[in-house]
Amino acid sequence: MAVPAAQKALLIPAKFAPCVVGTIAVSQPKLGELLVRIDATALNPIDWKIRVYGVLAETFPAVTGYDAAGVVVALGEGVTSFAVGDRVMVQGWFDAESKSVHGTFVQYFDLPARLAFKIPESISIEAAATIPSGISTAAFPLYHPDIPASAKLKAPWTAEGAGAYSGKPFFVLGGSSCVGQFVIQLARLSGFAPIITTSSLHHTDYLQSLGATHVLDRRLPHETLIASAREIAGGKPFDVVYDAISVTDTLALGYALTAPGGDFVIVLDLEPVPGRDDATGKKVHMAHGLFMTPVNHGVGASLLDALPKLLESGAIKPSRHEILPGGLAGIIDGLRRMENDEVSGVKLVVRPQETV
Ligand SMILES: NC(=O)c1ccc[n+]([C@@H]2O[C@H](COP(=O)([O-])OP(=O)(O)OC[C@H]3O[C@@H](n4cnc5c(N)ncnc54)[C@H](OP(=O)(O)O)[C@@H]3O)[C@@H](O)[C@H]2O)c1
């Protein structure tokens, strides 16, 4: 396949500067790498936070973007597991040492072949772009077998872990968020029941279709939510609680609901957990959803191996998504909507090849 020398990308030109569409070189795939034409890329909250808070990236111009899907257009030396023309989904990443981001808001993306994943026929490219960061952020802090920041549950995509927590209650705060949607689905595969989530109530049918048994209005007072959750669980303890939002309000609620000795997963550690008292034995686990991070290679490979079957059977569904017009330029308004809390229960997706 013909690969151009230059491409459009969405750039943060300097720290805190507004994003612009610019032109950068297309990398050639190196040993063990793939070059992927990005046909769809999805937006994440971290994309606006990097620019607005000036975090993670210190190398500019910076290109962010953590979720994408497309077609393999070139193979680096030694790659035998993929062919030109394969449809794959990929995840962008940041490098903590160099403080640089290798993002997917581009038209061509290079990555180690072992981190790409072939998309089953039944899944569209746009739907595939909604999956990588949502499922990894949901899965790793629940099922990673050997890091401290994990509940170390048995992975439900293994024979040993499928349905292993049958009859145990599970609570997820923010079930309509993209991460929350995957947490609900994984909890269902783990056998947890009831699966209770907080959300705006207009998402109730959708969240129940993913596996939530009870959807509580996220705007109710904490006392009401705690009383309802305990009643629904029939007095059984919440040994595992996942907070897919992790702001002061949700952290307080989630920690209060977590049973003594239980596992509380959070996705942001910008604020302290209100009421945290380690003498209770409650463990707080900060999610780290990057497949690229070496400590996640084993659990990531195990998840990616299982994903084709899970997606083909419908056991795991991609997030609902909305396609924005304008190619990469469309990301700018999408990030503004995310920053203003105007995105509810969908993943925003653009098609970089439509960039003019
Ligand atoms: N640590 C990591 O590796 C990692 C990886 C990915 C994401 N994250 C973080 O995880 C968070 C979620 O990411 P995302 O992509 O899933 O977000 P998202 O889909 O953009 O989140 C939007 C959703 O959040 C819900 N929401 C907002 N405030 C809420 C509250 N107080 N209670 C319950 N629901 C609330 C909204 O619910 P309603 O529409 O129902 O009102 C909306 O559907 C972000 O802060 C992100 O930065 C961390």
The ligand as an ORCA input file, in Angstrom:
! r2SCAN-3c Opt
* xyz 0 1
  N      -6.106      5.769     35.118
  C      -6.246      5.470     33.838
  O      -5.469      4.702     33.262
  C      -7.401      6.058     33.074
  C      -7.675      5.587     31.771
  C      -8.808      6.087     31.109
  C      -9.603      7.054     31.727
  N      -9.254      7.521     32.964
  C     -10.094      8.531     33.620
  O     -11.337      7.897     33.881
  C     -12.370      8.869     33.899
  C     -13.507      8.347     33.024
  O     -13.070      8.305     31.677
  P     -14.143      7.995     30.549
  O     -13.481      8.061     29.241
  O     -14.857      6.759     30.918
  O     -15.108      9.265     30.744
  P     -16.379      9.725     29.953
  O     -17.026      8.580     29.267
  O     -16.051     10.910     29.132
  O     -17.291     10.228     31.171
  C     -18.512     10.856     30.914
  C     -19.551     10.200     31.802
  O     -19.215     10.466     33.172
  C     -20.408     10.404     33.903
  N     -20.262     11.127     35.166
  C     -19.732     12.361     35.340
  N     -19.771     12.693     36.660
  C     -20.331     11.643     37.312
  C     -20.640     11.371     38.672
  N     -20.383     12.275     39.626
  N     -21.197     10.178     38.991
  C     -21.455      9.259     38.034
  N     -21.215      9.465     36.716
  C     -20.649     10.638     36.365
  C     -21.442     11.031     32.994
  O     -22.590     10.386     33.403
  P     -24.123     10.652     33.026
  O     -24.126     10.918     31.559
  O     -24.764      9.381     33.364
  O     -24.618     11.786     33.831
  C     -20.940     10.686     31.570
  O     -21.664      9.633     30.965
  C     -11.743     10.175     33.392
  O     -11.451     11.022     34.489
  C     -10.459      9.715     32.736
  O      -9.473     10.714     32.720
  C      -8.190      7.034     33.649
*
